[in-house]
């Protein structure tokens, strides 16, 4: 279903809010990104003192993985 106002449909919005099933080697690339991020997450967990800043770093790393994987899904 495409929701629109008048005759205009923004293709960027349609792409951002659509399901993009993995194709080709995308799944392997998603996993590679998650693997490297997990290595960094463990390093941050080990080396940084428990703090708000550490929590923010971990949250931002999760967001980095999400956006990197979305860049693959939405732009190929």
DADA-V459346 format. One record per residue. N is the residue number from 1. SS is DSSP state (h for helix, s for strand, l for the rest). PSI is psi in radians with two decimals (* if undefined). Layout:
BEGIN
n:ss:psi
N:SS:PSI
N:SS:PSI
END
This chain:
BEGIN
n:ss:psi
1:l:2.30
2:l:2.09
3:l:2.35
4:l:2.80
5:s:2.12
6:l:-2.40
7:l:-0.01
8:s:2.29
9:l:2.12
10:l:1.98
11:h:-0.47
12:h:-0.76
13:h:-0.79
14:h:-0.76
15:h:-0.72
16:h:-0.53
17:l:0.46
18:l:2.68
19:l:2.34
20:l:1.65
21:l:2.50
22:l:2.53
23:l:2.71
24:l:-2.27
25:l:0.27
26:h:-0.77
27:h:-0.74
28:h:-0.66
29:h:-0.66
30:h:-0.81
31:h:-0.68
32:h:-0.73
33:h:-0.81
34:h:-0.69
35:h:-0.84
36:h:-0.67
37:h:-0.66
38:h:-0.67
39:h:-0.82
40:h:-0.68
41:h:-0.74
42:h:-0.67
43:h:-0.79
44:h:-0.77
45:h:-0.67
46:h:-0.72
47:h:-0.39
48:l:2.47
49:l:2.59
50:l:2.17
51:l:2.96
52:h:-0.72
53:h:-0.69
54:h:-0.74
55:h:-0.73
56:h:-0.74
57:h:-0.78
58:h:-0.73
59:h:-0.77
60:h:-0.56
61:h:-0.74
62:h:-0.74
63:h:-0.66
64:h:-0.79
65:h:-0.80
66:h:-0.85
67:h:-0.65
68:h:-0.79
69:h:-0.65
70:h:-0.60
71:h:-0.63
72:h:-0.87
73:h:-0.75
74:h:-0.21
75:h:0.25
76:l:*
END
